[in-house]
Amino acid sequence: MEVNLSPELEAKLNRKAAQEGRDSQSLVQEAVERLVSYDEWFVREVEKGLAAADSGDFLESLRFDMKSAGVYAYTPRGDVIHLPEKASPIAGRLCCA
């Protein structure tokens, strides 16, 4: 498969690869794998939500989720991190910089 990137995006990719000591192809491969994995997870979660709504369990699961202490955030690399309750987006940025 061939992927065409704009010159600006290709330059950013090459800089990122150099910073990490990796080749740009492996970064693209990893990004695509994360995207596909996230998409599969998202579809599963939507299907679970729809099933819960159909069975009447949706509000109960929502109440449980709202009681969970903490904040979840995505890092620029696509990882999910758990931050303490009442954390701000700045806290997430500082811990993942």
Secondary structure as a PSIPRED ss2 file (coil, helix, strand):
# PSIPRED VFORMAT (PSIPRED V4.0)

   1 M C   1.000  0.000  0.000
   2 E C   1.000  0.000  0.000
   3 V C   1.000  0.000  0.000
   4 N C   1.000  0.000  0.000
   5 L C   1.000  0.000  0.000
   6 S C   1.000  0.000  0.000
   7 P H   0.000  1.000  0.000
   8 E H   0.000  1.000  0.000
   9 L H   0.000  1.000  0.000
  10 E H   0.000  1.000  0.000
  11 A H   0.000  1.000  0.000
  12 K H   0.000  1.000  0.000
  13 L H   0.000  1.000  0.000
  14 N H   0.000  1.000  0.000
  15 R H   0.000  1.000  0.000
  16 K H   0.000  1.000  0.000
  17 A H   0.000  1.000  0.000
  18 A H   0.000  1.000  0.000
  19 Q H   0.000  1.000  0.000
  20 E H   0.000  1.000  0.000
  21 G C   1.000  0.000  0.000
  22 R C   1.000  0.000  0.000
  23 D C   1.000  0.000  0.000
  24 S H   0.000  1.000  0.000
  25 Q H   0.000  1.000  0.000
  26 S H   0.000  1.000  0.000
  27 L H   0.000  1.000  0.000
  28 V H   0.000  1.000  0.000
  29 Q H   0.000  1.000  0.000
  30 E H   0.000  1.000  0.000
  31 A H   0.000  1.000  0.000
  32 V H   0.000  1.000  0.000
  33 E H   0.000  1.000  0.000
  34 R H   0.000  1.000  0.000
  35 L H   0.000  1.000  0.000
  36 V H   0.000  1.000  0.000
  37 S H   0.000  1.000  0.000
  38 Y H   0.000  1.000  0.000
  39 D H   0.000  1.000  0.000
  40 E H   0.000  1.000  0.000
  41 W H   0.000  1.000  0.000
  42 F H   0.000  1.000  0.000
  43 V H   0.000  1.000  0.000
  44 R H   0.000  1.000  0.000
  45 E H   0.000  1.000  0.000
  46 V H   0.000  1.000  0.000
  47 E H   0.000  1.000  0.000
  48 K H   0.000  1.000  0.000
  49 G H   0.000  1.000  0.000
  50 L H   0.000  1.000  0.000
  51 A H   0.000  1.000  0.000
  52 A H   0.000  1.000  0.000
  53 A H   0.000  1.000  0.000
  54 D H   0.000  1.000  0.000
  55 S H   0.000  1.000  0.000
  56 G C   1.000  0.000  0.000
  57 D C   1.000  0.000  0.000
  58 F H   0.000  1.000  0.000
  59 L H   0.000  1.000  0.000
  60 E H   0.000  1.000  0.000
  61 S H   0.000  1.000  0.000
  62 L H   0.000  1.000  0.000
  63 R H   0.000  1.000  0.000
  64 F H   0.000  1.000  0.000
  65 D H   0.000  1.000  0.000
  66 M H   0.000  1.000  0.000
  67 K H   0.000  1.000  0.000
  68 S C   1.000  0.000  0.000
  69 A C   1.000  0.000  0.000
  70 G C   1.000  0.000  0.000
  71 V E   0.000  0.000  1.000
  72 Y E   0.000  0.000  1.000
  73 A E   0.000  0.000  1.000
  74 Y E   0.000  0.000  1.000
  75 T C   1.000  0.000  0.000
  76 P C   1.000  0.000  0.000
  77 R C   1.000  0.000  0.000
  78 G C   1.000  0.000  0.000
  79 D C   1.000  0.000  0.000
  80 V E   0.000  0.000  1.000
  81 I E   0.000  0.000  1.000
  82 H E   0.000  0.000  1.000
  83 L E   0.000  0.000  1.000
  84 P C   1.000  0.000  0.000
  85 E C   1.000  0.000  0.000
  86 K C   1.000  0.000  0.000
  87 A C   1.000  0.000  0.000
  88 S C   1.000  0.000  0.000
  89 P H   0.000  1.000  0.000
  90 I H   0.000  1.000  0.000
  91 A H   0.000  1.000  0.000
  92 G H   0.000  1.000  0.000
  93 R H   0.000  1.000  0.000
  94 L H   0.000  1.000  0.000
  95 C H   0.000  1.000  0.000
  96 C C   1.000  0.000  0.000
  97 A C   1.000  0.000  0.000
